[in-house]
Amino acid sequence: MTTRPADHERLLTLLDAVCEERASAAEYAEIERFVTASAEARWVYLTYLDLHGTLSWDAGGGLGITPPETITVQPAPATSRRFVARSSRVVLAVAACVIAVAVGIALWPREPAVPMAGHQPAPIDDDRDFRRPSTGVAAVPKKPVRLRQTPNTNDPDMNAVRSTAPIIATHNGDPSTPRPTPPTTGNGSGRGSLDRAVATVDQLFTDSWQRLEVQPTTKADNAEWVRRVHLDLVGRIPTVPEVEAFLADASPGQRRKLVDSLLDGGDYARNFAGVWSNLLIGRHPQQRVNRPAFEKFLRMSFAANRPWNTMVAEIVGADGRTDQNGAANFLVAHLNNQAVPATAITARVFLGIQVQCAQCHNNPLNDMKQATFWELNSLFQQTDSIERWVRDPRTGRNEYAFTELVNKPEGGPIFFEAQNGLMKVAFPRFAGQEVDAGPEINRRGELARIMTEGEQPQLAAAFVNRLWAHFLGAGFTNPIDDMPIDETGSHNPPSHPEVLDHLSKEFISSGYDVKHLIRLICASAPYQLSSHPTATSTNDDPANGELPSFTRAYLKPMTAEQLYDSLVTATRAHESRVSDWEAAEEQRQKWMDQFVVSLENDENDEQGTLSGTYAQALMLMNGELIDRALDLSPGTFLGELIRDKRSETDKIRRLCIAALSRQPTAKEFAAMQKIVREAGAAKNRPGSPRGPGSGYQDLFWALLNANEFALVH
């Protein structure tokens, strides 16, 4: 069901009472009833708390290493505490996750958008303080398109909300447009559905391995697996307590329980928001792009497990201010060069189709015509971005405030130059569907609707392929964003079409449930395998250009973000010589910039990899971050370790777990002990510059610079 205006106003009144510390237990119970019954009410609830500072990620979330359950919030009556406690299972109370993420998307804006005038950088004619921090809250246009969603048949707690209330996609369109009937396919609900889906995937791989006459490697031990799943899900290695707790847990289903726990925590949403921000807007700072607002939109969406097709509809169809509607930053980042980059990246990331080659000529590899590119491009031609500037009353100078994404009231086709030099016409069209070329039609809103409503096999397959590559180290196609575009699959066929097809159908039938898909992949047989090859799996290496068989986990180099966050997780270096969280984040971004090179091409690409140059190697071995990692000050991991009363054996063991997430072997322990003792003997020699703890510093430095530390395996 949807929330009536009267209910909306009542909910806001109740939330006012909460923020003013005067809400009664009965009013908390009334809030719970509202958010139980309506998805829209749930979003108002989250947004209101975010805007009023109750959710405190930006104030103290940091890297999110502290488990969410240790974060304290203002005491509330028993009813509200009971409400929050159930949040890990009830999506209506996803606030327990969002306490660690503090992100917002507003469904009902209280103020109208700023009027637009022209399509050039324009001043804001009001007295608002341009220095006010942006909230990153997505404002909703006046005429939203309501997408009818595929019901989630796998999560009974989600069904109570999703089956009764449509999800609103924040783009302008004609609400009178006929809506297709939601698909009714499904395969059960809850854990039983997941078990059946996993069993099907495992059987498909068993059949594939038999056909290929290959044998998978052994199952990964718990130490290897817990490190890998932390890096894949939350973007960092596990802490020492997290490793020890997992290794000590001998209960059945411990791996699935850990995946559930990580998905319920704030680090998952933060990590996936970062991964998708890098894909969609890049790492390199742009004045016109409000990255914090875009990441905030993604964090909220992943934390609340919003359907993937809804997220795509909001991103492709967004408009408004970049500081208020975080989703708008995607197109602001790519509207240059006649929206050619926006055309290419939309098709490549969301649909797994490379259309950029068809910009200048017909593509002989996949039969894509040049007209197809420009027909898609014409759907972006109404879109413009306007820089807004305000006058600083102190200096009298105009200062940049934000960028606004607007739709121009223009109609008609566009023209492009064919390879033979003739000018041809391209009318707005996508996936075989014509879009009215009249100026009153929001073409981009129609594109978002056509791409995402109902069953969308290409949208689902593209996401499945990219997510599989994220977790397994290789996708079903190489590259992952160049998938077949016709039923024959003759162009770049996938290595395991039956697995890709099954996962795509499962994703659609689940209601585009991202967490369900992640659980499925993490529980599958290929993800359980070790990265250590056996005689039968040595040749299975996609890096050699072969199609993957997935007989083992493929080695992946850490991203710059994973390496940084893993270093500070292992060492608590962010707590050394850093005054607050903002300063730590500034240092993190400065460190990232060393690994990013922007490429000036038609797709606004970046090169963001640890390429192993001498400068990078020296920075990793002797840079400021490593220097702080080896700091022996109180509060750092190493500083606390050397002051601890533990034995030498236990200290060496903890250093190895901190860096490598495992116990040292007997041979390794002997070598590590030798390093510690030799440095300890040296410090006792007359005139020696070595101080107490220098042996542990040497050992920790070696572990942090080992290949094993920098690889996801």
VENSUL-V29521 format. One record per residue. N is the residue number from 1. RES is the residue in one small letter. BURIAL is b if it has 24 or more other ideal C-beta (glycine too) atoms within 12 Angstrom, else e. Layout:
n-><N;N>
res-><RES;RES>
burial-><BURIAL;BURIAL>
//
This chain:
n-><1;2;3;4;5;6;7;8;9;10;11;12;13;14;15;16;17;18;19;20;21;22;23;24;25;26;27;28;29;30;31;32;33;34;35;36;37;38;39;40;41;42;43;44;45;46;47;48;49;50;51;52;53;54;55;56;57;58;59;60;61;62;63;64;65;66;67;68;69;70;71;72;73;74;75;76;77;78;79;80;81;82;83;84;85;86;87;88;89;90;91;92;93;94;95;96;97;98;99;100;101;102;103;104;105;106;107;108;109;110;111;112;113;114;115;116;117;118;119;120;121;122;123;124;125;126;127;128;129;130;131;132;133;134;135;136;137;138;139;140;141;142;143;144;145;146;147;148;149;150;151;152;153;154;155;156;157;158;159;160;161;162;163;164;165;166;167;168;169;170;171;172;173;174;175;176;177;178;179;180;181;182;183;184;185;186;187;188;189;190;191;192;193;194;195;196;197;198;199;200;201;202;203;204;205;206;207;208;209;210;211;212;213;214;215;216;217;218;219;220;221;222;223;224;225;226;227;228;229;230;231;232;233;234;235;236;237;238;239;240;241;242;243;244;245;246;247;248;249;250;251;252;253;254;255;256;257;258;259;260;261;262;263;264;265;266;267;268;269;270;271;272;273;274;275;276;277;278;279;280;281;282;283;284;285;286;287;288;289;290;291;292;293;294;295;296;297;298;299;300;301;302;303;304;305;306;307;308;309;310;311;312;313;314;315;316;317;318;319;320;321;322;323;324;325;326;327;328;329;330;331;332;333;334;335;336;337;338;339;340;341;342;343;344;345;346;347;348;349;350;351;352;353;354;355;356;357;358;359;360;361;362;363;364;365;366;367;368;369;370;371;372;373;374;375;376;377;378;379;380;381;382;383;384;385;386;387;388;389;390;391;392;393;394;395;396;397;398;399;400;401;402;403;404;405;406;407;408;409;410;411;412;413;414;415;416;417;418;419;420;421;422;423;424;425;426;427;428;429;430;431;432;433;434;435;436;437;438;439;440;441;442;443;444;445;446;447;448;449;450;451;452;453;454;455;456;457;458;459;460;461;462;463;464;465;466;467;468;469;470;471;472;473;474;475;476;477;478;479;480;481;482;483;484;485;486;487;488;489;490;491;492;493;494;495;496;497;498;499;500;501;502;503;504;505;506;507;508;509;510;511;512;513;514;515;516;517;518;519;520;521;522;523;524;525;526;527;528;529;530;531;532;533;534;535;536;537;538;539;540;541;542;543;544;545;546;547;548;549;550;551;552;553;554;555;556;557;558;559;560;561;562;563;564;565;566;567;568;569;570;571;572;573;574;575;576;577;578;579;580;581;582;583;584;585;586;587;588;589;590;591;592;593;594;595;596;597;598;599;600;601;602;603;604;605;606;607;608;609;610;611;612;613;614;615;616;617;618;619;620;621;622;623;624;625;626;627;628;629;630;631;632;633;634;635;636;637;638;639;640;641;642;643;644;645;646;647;648;649;650;651;652;653;654;655;656;657;658;659;660;661;662;663;664;665;666;667;668;669;670;671;672;673;674;675;676;677;678;679;680;681;682;683;684;685;686;687;688;689;690;691;692;693;694;695;696;697;698;699;700;701;702;703;704;705;706;707;708;709;710;711;712;713>
res-><m;t;t;r;p;a;d;h;e;r;l;l;t;l;l;d;a;v;c;e;e;r;a;s;a;a;e;y;a;e;i;e;r;f;v;t;a;s;a;e;a;r;w;v;y;l;t;y;l;d;l;h;g;t;l;s;w;d;a;g;g;g;l;g;i;t;p;p;e;t;i;t;v;q;p;a;p;a;t;s;r;r;f;v;a;r;s;s;r;v;v;l;a;v;a;a;c;v;i;a;v;a;v;g;i;a;l;w;p;r;e;p;a;v;p;m;a;g;h;q;p;a;p;i;d;d;d;r;d;f;r;r;p;s;t;g;v;a;a;v;p;k;k;p;v;r;l;r;q;t;p;n;t;n;d;p;d;m;n;a;v;r;s;t;a;p;i;i;a;t;h;n;g;d;p;s;t;p;r;p;t;p;p;t;t;g;n;g;s;g;r;g;s;l;d;r;a;v;a;t;v;d;q;l;f;t;d;s;w;q;r;l;e;v;q;p;t;t;k;a;d;n;a;e;w;v;r;r;v;h;l;d;l;v;g;r;i;p;t;v;p;e;v;e;a;f;l;a;d;a;s;p;g;q;r;r;k;l;v;d;s;l;l;d;g;g;d;y;a;r;n;f;a;g;v;w;s;n;l;l;i;g;r;h;p;q;q;r;v;n;r;p;a;f;e;k;f;l;r;m;s;f;a;a;n;r;p;w;n;t;m;v;a;e;i;v;g;a;d;g;r;t;d;q;n;g;a;a;n;f;l;v;a;h;l;n;n;q;a;v;p;a;t;a;i;t;a;r;v;f;l;g;i;q;v;q;c;a;q;c;h;n;n;p;l;n;d;m;k;q;a;t;f;w;e;l;n;s;l;f;q;q;t;d;s;i;e;r;w;v;r;d;p;r;t;g;r;n;e;y;a;f;t;e;l;v;n;k;p;e;g;g;p;i;f;f;e;a;q;n;g;l;m;k;v;a;f;p;r;f;a;g;q;e;v;d;a;g;p;e;i;n;r;r;g;e;l;a;r;i;m;t;e;g;e;q;p;q;l;a;a;a;f;v;n;r;l;w;a;h;f;l;g;a;g;f;t;n;p;i;d;d;m;p;i;d;e;t;g;s;h;n;p;p;s;h;p;e;v;l;d;h;l;s;k;e;f;i;s;s;g;y;d;v;k;h;l;i;r;l;i;c;a;s;a;p;y;q;l;s;s;h;p;t;a;t;s;t;n;d;d;p;a;n;g;e;l;p;s;f;t;r;a;y;l;k;p;m;t;a;e;q;l;y;d;s;l;v;t;a;t;r;a;h;e;s;r;v;s;d;w;e;a;a;e;e;q;r;q;k;w;m;d;q;f;v;v;s;l;e;n;d;e;n;d;e;q;g;t;l;s;g;t;y;a;q;a;l;m;l;m;n;g;e;l;i;d;r;a;l;d;l;s;p;g;t;f;l;g;e;l;i;r;d;k;r;s;e;t;d;k;i;r;r;l;c;i;a;a;l;s;r;q;p;t;a;k;e;f;a;a;m;q;k;i;v;r;e;a;g;a;a;k;n;r;p;g;s;p;r;g;p;g;s;g;y;q;d;l;f;w;a;l;l;n;a;n;e;f;a;l;v;h>
burial-><e;e;b;e;e;e;b;b;e;e;b;b;e;b;b;e;b;b;e;e;e;e;b;e;e;e;b;b;e;b;b;b;e;b;b;b;b;b;b;b;b;b;b;b;b;b;b;b;b;b;b;b;e;b;b;b;b;b;e;b;b;b;b;b;b;b;e;b;e;e;b;e;b;e;e;b;b;e;e;b;e;e;b;b;e;e;b;b;e;b;b;b;b;b;b;b;b;b;b;b;b;b;b;b;b;b;b;b;b;e;e;e;b;b;e;b;e;e;e;e;e;b;b;b;e;e;e;e;e;b;e;e;e;b;b;b;b;b;b;b;b;e;e;b;b;b;b;b;b;b;b;b;b;b;b;e;b;b;b;b;b;b;b;e;b;b;b;b;b;b;b;b;b;e;e;e;b;e;e;e;e;b;b;e;e;b;b;e;b;b;e;e;b;b;e;b;b;b;e;b;b;b;e;b;b;b;e;b;b;e;e;e;e;b;e;b;b;e;e;b;b;b;b;b;b;b;b;b;b;b;b;b;b;b;b;b;b;b;b;b;e;b;b;e;e;b;b;e;e;e;e;e;e;e;b;b;e;b;b;b;b;b;b;b;b;b;b;b;b;b;b;b;b;b;b;b;b;b;b;b;b;b;b;b;e;b;e;b;b;b;b;b;b;b;b;b;b;b;b;b;b;b;b;b;b;b;b;b;b;b;b;b;b;b;b;b;b;b;b;b;b;b;b;b;b;b;b;b;b;b;b;b;b;b;b;b;e;e;b;b;b;b;b;b;b;b;b;b;b;b;b;b;b;b;b;b;b;b;b;e;e;e;b;e;e;b;e;b;b;b;b;b;b;b;b;b;b;b;b;b;b;b;b;b;b;b;b;b;e;b;e;e;e;e;e;e;e;e;e;b;b;b;b;b;b;b;b;b;e;e;e;e;b;b;e;b;e;e;e;e;e;e;e;e;e;b;b;b;b;b;b;e;e;e;b;b;b;e;e;e;b;b;b;b;b;b;b;b;b;b;b;b;b;b;b;b;b;b;b;b;b;b;b;b;b;b;b;b;b;b;b;b;b;b;b;b;b;b;e;b;b;b;b;b;b;e;e;e;e;e;e;b;e;b;b;b;b;e;b;b;b;b;b;b;b;b;b;b;b;b;b;b;b;b;b;b;b;b;b;b;b;b;b;b;b;b;b;b;b;b;b;e;b;e;e;e;b;e;e;b;e;b;e;e;e;e;b;b;b;b;b;b;b;b;b;b;b;b;b;b;b;b;b;b;b;b;b;b;b;b;b;b;b;b;b;b;e;b;e;e;b;e;e;b;b;e;b;b;b;e;b;b;e;b;b;b;e;e;e;e;e;b;b;b;b;b;e;b;e;b;e;e;e;e;e;e;e;e;b;b;e;e;b;b;b;b;b;b;b;b;b;b;e;e;e;b;b;b;b;b;b;b;e;e;e;e;e;b;e;e;b;b;b;b;b;b;b;b;b;b;b;b;b;b;e;e;e;b;e;e;e;b;b;e;b;b;e;e;b;b;e;e;e;e;e;e;e;e;e;e;e;e;b;b;b;b;b;b;b;b;b;b;b;b;b;e;e;b;b;b;b;b;b>
//
